[in-house]
Amino acid sequence: MSEFAVEGAELKQMIRFARKQPVSFGVNPGKEDKNTLLGMHRLKAPSIIGKSVKADGEGAKVAFGTCEVEGKVLNLRCERTLPGLAKKVKRFLKLHKVPLNVVVMDEDGTVLEQDIEELPDDPSLEAEEEAATSDAQTAEASKAAQNTPDPAAMAQKLKAIQQQLKTLPTAAAEKLTAAAASAVKAIRSGDLETAEATIGRIEAALAKLAAQARQDLEPLRQRMEEAQTQIDQISDDAKRAKLQAAMGMVEKAVGDANPPAAEKALTTVETALKKLAAPTPPPTAEITVLADWQAAKDAVDDELRLLSDRLRKSAIPEVQGVADEVETLLSPLRTKMITALMGFQQAPTDAKNRDAALTALSEAEAWLASDPRVKAIDANPWGVPVTVSATLGGVLRKLQNDVNRMGRKAS
């Protein structure tokens, strides 16, 4: 719940303050009245209250501003408002036994909507200042007790953290394991605030590492898709099942946000697929279009990875952001090219297979000539040799000739 959320005695106390001076408020209406969050504070800016109730409430939109109480009316002067706000706030107040009408205004005081009716008097909303002070102290003491760190809850958090640490690279795991140990020590010594702060830092570090892992895994997803396409084309059930099981290990590593393990497992799958890429001779012994394409693509992929690694080491954030785009440059070619060439290689006498292969090759050649990133990457200023145009352009022309020649010969 938001640190500024009020209900019960604390809500009535804020209403009494609002009779004397404007009080900042923020509202996040829930789907049900009991889930609505109303935050109030005498000193904080309305936007801060609004941000807090938005983060902790179930709604996507909030209203905030300042409020004052006159008689039996709560006036909401809004910097940001919502449709039906008067009724929603009034229902919330009624739920907490605060009988007030509600008027919603813009920042200039123009009335936008209101919910007004005859209401009974409530002496608790008009108490003397001494009673108000006593209630405030009681509310603050209650809130302080609620905000005291819970050792049992922190122990549960640390248990979950230790499970996450098992999936991290050694260096990061060692550093955060030491921090977790210091949090345990602080709990045992009774220094709960230090323990809570340490756990917060660990959770923030884990969140940052998880975000980086997701970014690092993105280039692998293209390779996974390409590998899966090749696996689906394998006719041998036993070999296909074995490789599918290996892909399961890749998917698990990706699910665990563990890029090194995912890279290792995927490389194993790709190596096995390369061994299966060239079909067993006889009649089609000379048909090696898939292996020729794979060799050229792998050579370019290696060059792109080197350039991507170089960009990630740059001190310029904009340059770092281009790294993933460089590594996935060949995405438009991967799946369709593999499928078309594999189909042709398995049945070169089929005119549909030959036409599909020629179409894929022609489209790839057109993309190579038209995508401005290709020339930019080939001429990159970081001194990393990259030959996308030359290597792929050469193999595409060769494969077009081979498919035409082999298709006619096979037929």
N, C-alpha and C positions, 0 to 999 in steps of 0.2 A: 504494500500500500504506500502511496505517496507520503513523504514526510510532512506534507502540509495538509493532509486529509483530516477533516473534522467530522465528528458525529457525537451524539449524546451530549454529555456535560460540556465538552470542549466546543461543540457547535453552538450551544446556547451562550457560552461565554463570549464567543466571537460576535454573536448577534448583539450582545450587550455593548461590546466595544464599538460596533458599527452604529450604535445610537449616538455616540459621542464624536466619531471621526470616520472618514472613509477607510475601508479595509480592503486590501487586495484579495481577489478571488480568482479561481480557475475551476471550470466544470468539464468533466468528461462523462457524458450521459451513457449509462449502461443499457443493455437490451432489457434488463429488468431494473426497477427502481432501486432495489437493494444493491445493485452493482454499480450505481452511479457514484463517481468520485467528486466530492466538493472539497476543494482546498482553499484555505484562508490564512492570511498572515497580515499583521499590522505594519510590517516594515518592508518586506520583500516586494520587488516589482511584480506587477500582474503577469508579465510575460514569463517570469521564472515559475510562478505558480502554474501557469498554463502548460509549460513544458514538462513540469513534474507530473501533473495528472494525466497528460497525454502518454507519457512513458509507462505509467503504472496502471492506467485504466484499460478497459476493453474496447473503447471506441477509437476510431481513427481521427476524429475531429473534436476540437475543444473550443470553449468560449472562455474569455478572461477579461478582466477589467477591475473596477473598484465598485464597492457596494456600500450603501448606507441604509439605516432603518429609520423610518419616520412613522410613528404610531404602529399600525399593524401591516405596514408595507415595507418589503425589502426591495430597494431600488438598485438595479444592476446597470451601471454605466459601462458599456462594453467597448473594449478596443477590438475585440473579435467576438462575433455572436454566432448563434446557430438557430435554424428554424425550430419553432416550438419550445424555445428555451424556458419561457415563463412557466409553462405547464410542467415541464420536466423538473425544474428546480422546486416548484411548489409541491409536487408529488414526493420529492426527496425529503423536503422539510416536514411534510405531513407524516412520512414514514418514521421520522425521528422525533415526532411529537413537538414540532415547532410550528405553531399556527400563525403563518404569515402569508399575506398576499404578495405577488411578485410583479414588478414592472420592469420591462427590459427597454433600455435606451441606448442610443449610440453615444459616441464620445461628446457630442455637442449637446446632449440632453434631450434629443428628439425621441419621443416614445415610439418604439417599434412594435411592441406587443405587451399584453398584460393578462393576468389571471386574478380577478378581483371578486370577492364575495364577502358576506357577513361572517366574521370569525369571533369566537369567544375570547375573552381576556385571558392572558397567561402571565401571572405575576412573576414567574421565574425568569421572564425575558425583560423585566423592568426592575431587577433587584438593585439594592443600594451598592455603592462602589465598594464598601468593605466586603460584602458578600461576593461581589464580582472578583475581588482580589483573592479571596479565599478559594473560590472555585478555580481560578486560574492556576493557583499554586497546586491544587489537587490534580488538575489536568496535566500540568507540566510534570509533576512527580510520576503520574501514571504513564505518561509518554516516555519519560526517562527510563522507567522500569522496562517498558516494552522494547526500548532501543538497546538495553544491556545485551552484549553478545552472549549467545547460548553455547556453552562448551560442547554439548552433545551434538548440536547442529554443525558446529565447526569440525568436530571429529568426523562426521559423515561426509562433509565436503572434502576433507583431506583424504579420506578413503577413496572417494571417486577420483580425486586428483592423482593419487598413486597409480590407479589403473590407467589413466591417460598417459602418465609418464612412461609406461612400459612400451608405448608405441613410438616414442620420440627417438631421434638420433642421439647417440651417446653423449655428445657434448652438451646439448640442451637439457637432456634428462638429468645429467649429473648436477648441473647448476640449479635446476628447479627442485631436485630431490633434496639438496642441501637446504634450500629455502623452506621446503615442507617440514624438514626435521626441526628447523628453528621455530616454526609455528607450533609444532607439537610440544616443544620445550616450553614455549611461552604459555600454552594452555595449562601445562602441568604446574607451572610456577604461579598461575593465577593472573598473569598479565594478558587478559583477554583482549584488550584493545590492540595491543601489538600483534597478537595472533591473528585477529580479524584483518588488520591492515596487511599483514604478510600474505594471508590467503587471498586477499583481493588482488595483490600484485601478481601472485602466481596465476590466478584465473585470467587476469588481463594478458599475461605473457602467453598463456596457452591459447587464448583467443587469437592473439596476433600470429602465433605459429600456425594455427589452423587455417587462418586466412591466407598466409603465405603458401601453405601446403596446397590449398585449393588452386591457387594461381599456378604453382609449379606442376600440378597434375593436368592442367588444361591441355598442354601439347600432347600428353600421353593419350588423351581420349581419342584424338584423331588416329593415332597408331593402333589403338585398341579396336576402333571401328574397322580399320583396314584389315587387321589380323582376323577379326571375327568374320568378315566377308570371305576371306580365303578359307577359313575353317568350314564355313557353311557349304563351300563348293567341293569339299573332299568327299569322294564316293566311298572310300573304305571306312566302314562304320567304326572299327576298332581304333584306327588312327584318329578319326574325327573325335571320338569320345575321349581319347587320351589328351588331345590338344584342348578340348573344351574344359576338361578338368584343370589343365594348366591355366586357362583363361580365368577360371574361378579364383585361382590364387591372385591373379592380377586384380580382379574386381574387389577381392577382400582387402588388398593393400590400398586400393583407391578409396574404399569405404572407410578404412582406418586413417585416411589422410596421411599415408606414409609413402612419399614420392620415391625414396631410395629402394624400398622393397618392391614397389610397383614397377619401377624401371628395370630392376633385375629380373623379375618374373616375366615381364613383357618381352625383354630381350631373349629370354630362353624360348618363348613361344615363337618369336620371329625367326630365330635361328632354325628351329625345327621346320617352320614353314618354307624357308629357303631350300632346305634339303628336299622338300616335296614339290618344289615349284616346277622343276623340269620333269615332264612325264617320261615314263619308261619308253625307249625306242620300241619297236621297229618302224612301222610305216611313217610315223610322224617324227622320226629321230631328228630331222633337220629343222623342225618347227620349234623354235626357242624364243618366240616373241615375248612371252611372259618373263622368262629369265633375263632377256636383254633389257626390258623395261625396268625390272626390279633392280638390276645392277646400276643402271643410270640414275634411277630415283634414289637409291641408297647413297650413292656418291654425293648427290646434291643435298640430301638430308644431312649427311655428315658435315658438309660445308655450312649449311644453315644453322646447325647446332653450335658450331664453333663461333659463328657470328653472333648468335643469340647469347651465348655465354659471355662474349666480349661486351655486349650491350648491357647485360645485367650488372657488370662490374663498373659501369660508368657512374660518375658522381651526379649526373644530370637526370632528374626524375623523369623528364619527358623521354629521354633516350631509353631508360630502363623500361618504360611502358611499351616500347616498340618490340621488346625482345620476344614476347609470345607470338606477336603477329609475324615476325620473321620466321620463327620455328614452324609455324603452321601455314607457311606460304603455299605449299603444295596441296592443301586441303581440297581445292576444287577438282583435283585430278585423281585422288586416291581411289575411292571406292568404285567409281564408274569404270576407270581404266582397268583395274584388276579384274572386275567382273567380265568386261568385254573381251580382254585378251585371253582369260582363262577359258571362256566359252569357245572362242575360235580355236585355241590350241587343242581342246578336247574333241572338237568336231569341225575341222577345217572344210569339210565338204558341204556343210550346211551354209547356204547362201545368206540366211538371216544372221548367222554368227559372223560371217565375213563382213556383211554390211554394218553390223553393230560395232565391230572392231574398227573399221575404217571411219565410222562416225565419231567414235570416241577419240581416235587419233587426230582427226581433223579439228574437233572442238578444242582439244588440248593445244594444238598448234596455234589456233586462233587466240586462245586465252594467253598463251605465252607471248604473243606479239602485241596484245592490247593492254595487258595489266601493267600500269606504270611502276608498280613495286618491283617488277622483275629487273628492269634496267637500273633502278635505284639501288637495289641490293647488289647486283653485279658490280656496280661502280661505287660501292660503299667506301667512305673515307677512313675506315678504321684499320685498313691494311690487312683485312681477312680475305683471302682469295675465294671468290664465289663465282661459279660458271653456270648459272641456271640456264641462260639462253643457249649457250654453246652446247652444253651436255645434253639437255633435254631436247633442244631443237634438232641436234644431230640424230638422236635415237628415234625421235618421232618420224623424221623423214625416212630413216632406215626401215622402221617397222611398217610404214605405209607401203613401201616397195615390197617388203617381205610378205605382208598379208595379201597383196595383189598377186604376187608371183606364186606363193604357196597355195593360195585359194584356187587359182586356175589349175595348178599342177595336180592338186588333190582331186579336183573334179574331173 
